[in-house]
Amino acid sequence: MNAPVTTPVLLREDADGIAILTLNRPQQRNSLSEALIAALTAALADIATDKRVRVVVLAANGPAFCAGHDMKEMTARRADADRGRAYFRQLMEACSTMMQAIVHLPQPVIACVHGPASAAGCQLVASCDLAIAAETAKFATPGVNIGLFCSTPMVALARNVARKHAMEMLLTGDLMDAQDARRIGLINRLVPAGTERAATLALARQIAAKSALTVKIGKEAFYRQLEMNLADAYRYAADVMVENMLARDAEEGIGAFIEKRTPTWEDR
């Protein structure tokens, strides 16, 4: 008897220095099951050391981008002796590790959002460095509606939008349309439905054409300085600038600018 065919929960496609990771649980609205969290974490770890990858695109199959955590999977553990406490903690830690892996990844990550992104799905969008969304996309942190405040999504959301916008989303649980998501800074660009993938790939190719070393330096510095006070941030950024100036690609890029030619990057 043939073994049953298992559909992968995450797909990966590589082309022209861009790795496209596609959430592939369409029937479950791409909810973040244990398996999907593990697959994303593993894929990000692999990409982090893959010098061929210069940009990552995070997309999804099916009608939704991501519906958040898999509530059926979580509810099933209420029958545990501790009512699921240990399991819930392990799951939240695994998800938090995955979200932080996006932020700490050397390569920029662009969310390509075609449908609803709610709860941890909204957190996933907020954790990405950039986000492009179809005009039909929706965003929400609706946990408050079911008695489960979106505390972990709050961490990424509050680092993307102003406090009062974040609190309104968290306290009302209302769906926000893509126009408002762009207005408050949750997404970068709004495009007609059906064109979001092409628009995301165009942006990815633009970034992939830069020096990978420079982009890596810049992404790490961006997030580190955000957690510092103003004086410390300037001291740190100045040190980064000096080291960057001594890199081969900075010497090449500045030389190319002065000589009015296209630079040749070596990513060092």
C-alpha positions as CSV (number, residue, x, y, z in Angstrom):
1,M,0.0,0.0,0.0
2,N,1.3,3.4,-1.0
3,A,1.9,5.9,1.9
4,P,-0.5,8.9,1.8
5,V,0.9,11.9,0.1
6,T,1.5,14.7,2.5
7,T,1.1,18.3,1.2
8,P,3.9,20.5,2.5
9,V,2.6,23.3,4.7
10,L,5.3,25.7,3.3
11,L,6.6,26.0,-0.2
12,R,9.9,27.5,-1.3
13,E,10.8,28.8,-4.7
14,D,14.1,30.5,-5.6
15,A,14.8,32.7,-8.6
16,D,17.2,35.6,-9.3
17,G,18.4,35.9,-5.7
18,I,14.8,35.9,-4.3
19,A,13.4,33.2,-2.1
20,I,9.6,33.0,-2.1
21,L,8.1,31.3,0.9
22,T,4.5,30.5,0.5
23,L,2.2,29.5,3.3
24,N,0.3,26.4,2.1
25,R,-2.6,25.6,4.3
26,P,-5.3,27.2,2.3
27,Q,-8.2,25.1,3.7
28,Q,-7.2,26.3,7.2
29,R,-6.7,29.8,6.0
30,N,-2.9,29.4,6.5
31,S,-3.3,29.3,10.3
32,L,0.0,28.9,12.1
33,S,0.0,25.3,13.1
34,E,3.0,23.8,15.0
35,A,4.1,22.3,11.7
36,L,3.9,25.6,9.8
37,I,5.8,27.5,12.5
38,A,8.5,24.8,12.5
39,A,8.7,24.9,8.7
40,L,9.0,28.7,8.6
41,T,11.7,28.6,11.4
42,A,13.7,26.0,9.5
43,A,13.4,27.8,6.2
44,L,14.5,31.1,7.7
45,A,17.5,29.4,9.3
46,D,18.5,27.9,6.0
47,I,18.1,31.2,4.1
48,A,20.1,33.1,6.7
49,T,23.3,31.3,5.6
50,D,22.4,31.0,1.9
51,K,24.5,33.7,0.2
52,R,22.5,33.1,-3.0
53,V,19.4,34.7,-1.4
54,R,19.3,38.4,-1.3
55,V,15.6,39.1,-0.5
56,V,12.8,36.9,0.9
57,V,9.1,37.2,-0.2
58,L,6.5,35.8,2.2
59,A,3.3,34.9,0.4
60,A,0.3,32.6,0.9
61,N,-2.0,30.3,-1.1
62,G,-5.8,30.3,-0.8
63,P,-8.3,33.0,0.1
64,A,-6.5,34.3,3.2
65,F,-3.0,35.4,3.9
66,C,-2.9,34.0,7.5
67,A,-5.7,33.6,10.1
68,G,-3.4,33.5,13.1
69,H,-2.8,30.5,15.4
70,D,-4.6,27.2,14.7
71,M,-7.4,27.4,17.4
72,K,-8.5,23.8,16.8
73,E,-5.0,22.6,17.4
74,M,-4.7,24.7,20.5
75,T,-8.1,23.8,21.9
76,A,-7.4,20.1,21.7
77,R,-4.7,20.5,24.3
78,R,-7.2,21.7,27.0
79,A,-7.6,18.0,27.8
80,D,-4.0,17.9,29.0
81,A,-3.4,17.4,32.8
82,D,-2.3,21.1,33.1
83,R,-5.2,22.3,30.8
84,G,-2.6,23.0,28.1
85,R,-0.4,25.4,30.0
86,A,2.9,23.8,29.0
87,Y,1.8,23.3,25.4
88,F,0.6,26.9,25.1
89,R,3.9,28.2,26.5
90,Q,5.9,26.1,24.1
91,L,3.8,27.2,21.2
92,M,4.0,30.9,22.0
93,E,7.8,30.6,22.5
94,A,8.2,28.8,19.1
95,C,6.1,31.4,17.3
96,S,7.9,34.3,19.0
97,T,11.2,32.7,18.0
98,M,10.0,32.5,14.4
99,M,8.8,36.1,14.3
100,Q,12.2,37.3,15.7
101,A,14.0,35.2,13.1
102,I,12.4,37.3,10.4
103,V,13.7,40.5,12.1
104,H,17.1,39.1,12.6
105,L,17.4,37.6,9.2
106,P,20.3,39.2,7.2
107,Q,18.1,39.5,4.1
108,P,15.1,41.8,3.9
109,V,11.7,40.1,4.1
110,I,8.7,41.5,2.1
111,A,5.1,40.3,2.9
112,C,2.9,39.9,-0.1
113,V,-0.6,40.1,1.3
114,H,-3.5,39.2,-0.9
115,G,-6.2,38.5,1.7
116,P,-7.1,38.7,5.4
117,A,-4.2,38.8,7.9
118,S,-5.5,38.4,11.4
119,A,-4.1,37.9,14.9
120,A,-0.7,36.2,14.5
121,G,-1.2,36.6,10.8
122,C,-1.2,40.4,11.3
123,Q,1.8,39.9,13.5
124,L,3.5,38.1,10.7
125,V,3.0,41.1,8.4
126,A,4.2,43.5,11.1
127,S,7.3,41.4,11.6
128,C,8.4,41.6,8.0
129,D,10.6,44.5,6.9
130,L,8.3,45.6,4.2
131,A,4.7,44.8,3.1
132,I,2.8,45.1,-0.1
133,A,-1.0,44.4,0.0
134,A,-3.8,44.1,-2.5
135,E,-6.6,46.6,-2.1
136,T,-8.9,43.8,-1.0
137,A,-6.6,42.7,1.9
138,K,-7.8,43.1,5.5
139,F,-6.0,43.3,8.8
140,A,-7.1,42.6,12.4
141,T,-6.1,41.6,15.9
142,P,-9.4,40.2,16.9
143,G,-8.5,38.1,19.9
144,V,-10.4,40.4,22.2
145,N,-13.6,39.2,20.5
146,I,-13.1,35.7,21.7
147,G,-11.6,36.4,25.1
148,L,-8.0,36.1,24.1
149,F,-6.2,39.4,23.9
150,C,-3.7,39.5,21.0
151,S,-0.7,40.0,23.4
152,T,2.0,38.5,21.2
153,P,0.8,40.1,18.0
154,M,0.7,43.4,20.0
155,V,4.6,43.3,20.2
156,A,5.1,43.5,16.5
157,L,2.1,45.7,15.9
158,A,3.2,48.3,18.5
159,R,6.6,48.5,16.8
160,N,5.1,49.3,13.4
161,V,2.3,51.8,14.1
162,A,1.5,54.6,16.5
163,R,0.3,53.6,20.0
164,K,-3.2,54.8,19.6
165,H,-3.7,53.0,16.3
166,A,-2.3,49.8,17.8
167,M,-4.5,50.1,20.8
168,E,-7.6,50.7,18.7
169,M,-6.9,47.5,16.7
170,L,-6.2,45.5,19.8
171,L,-9.2,46.8,21.8
172,T,-11.9,46.7,19.1
173,G,-10.7,43.6,17.1
174,D,-12.2,45.3,14.0
175,L,-11.1,44.4,10.5
176,M,-9.1,47.2,9.0
177,D,-9.1,47.7,5.2
178,A,-5.8,48.0,3.3
179,Q,-6.3,51.7,2.7
180,D,-6.2,52.4,6.5
181,A,-3.4,49.8,7.0
182,R,-1.3,51.9,4.7
183,R,-2.4,55.1,6.3
184,I,-1.2,54.0,9.8
185,G,2.0,52.5,8.4
186,L,1.3,48.7,8.7
187,I,2.0,48.3,5.0
188,N,4.1,50.1,2.5
189,R,2.2,50.0,-0.7
190,L,-1.3,49.3,-1.9
191,V,-1.9,47.7,-5.3
192,P,-4.9,46.4,-7.3
193,A,-6.0,42.9,-6.4
194,G,-4.2,40.3,-8.5
195,T,-1.1,42.5,-9.0
196,E,0.4,42.2,-5.5
197,R,2.8,39.3,-6.4
198,A,4.2,41.2,-9.4
199,A,4.5,44.4,-7.4
200,T,6.3,42.5,-4.5
201,L,8.7,40.8,-6.9
202,A,9.5,44.1,-8.6
203,L,10.4,45.6,-5.2
204,A,12.4,42.5,-4.3
205,R,14.4,42.7,-7.5
206,Q,15.1,46.3,-6.9
207,I,16.5,45.5,-3.4
208,A,18.3,42.4,-4.7
209,A,20.3,44.6,-7.1
210,K,22.0,46.3,-4.1
211,S,25.1,45.2,-2.2
212,A,24.0,42.3,0.0
213,L,26.6,43.3,2.6
214,T,25.3,46.9,2.7
215,V,21.7,45.7,3.1
216,K,22.6,43.3,5.8
217,I,24.5,46.0,7.7
218,G,21.6,48.4,7.3
219,K,18.9,46.1,8.4
220,E,20.7,45.0,11.5
221,A,21.5,48.6,12.4
222,F,18.0,49.8,11.8
223,Y,16.5,47.4,14.4
224,R,19.3,47.8,17.0
225,Q,19.2,51.6,17.1
226,L,15.4,51.6,17.5
227,E,15.9,50.2,21.0
228,M,18.4,52.8,22.1
229,N,18.1,56.4,23.4
230,L,19.0,59.1,20.9
231,A,22.6,59.7,22.0
232,D,23.4,55.9,22.1
233,A,21.7,55.4,18.7
234,Y,23.9,58.1,17.1
235,R,27.1,56.7,18.7
236,Y,26.2,53.2,17.5
237,A,25.2,54.4,14.0
238,A,28.4,56.3,13.6
239,D,30.4,53.2,14.4
240,V,28.4,51.2,11.9
241,M,29.0,54.0,9.3
242,V,32.7,53.9,9.8
243,E,32.9,50.1,9.4
244,N,30.6,50.2,6.4
245,M,32.8,52.9,4.8
246,L,35.8,50.6,5.1
247,A,34.0,47.8,3.2
248,R,35.0,47.0,-0.3
249,D,31.4,47.6,-1.7
250,A,31.3,51.1,-0.2
251,E,34.6,51.9,-1.8
252,E,33.3,50.5,-5.1
253,G,29.9,52.2,-4.9
254,I,31.3,55.6,-4.1
255,G,33.9,55.2,-6.8
256,A,31.2,54.2,-9.3
257,F,29.1,57.3,-8.3
258,I,32.0,59.6,-8.8
259,E,33.0,58.0,-12.1
260,K,29.4,57.9,-13.2
261,R,29.3,54.1,-13.8
262,T,27.3,51.1,-12.6
263,P,28.9,49.6,-9.5
264,T,30.0,45.9,-9.4
265,W,29.1,44.4,-6.0
266,E,31.1,41.7,-4.4
267,D,29.1,41.7,-1.1
268,R,32.2,42.3,1.0
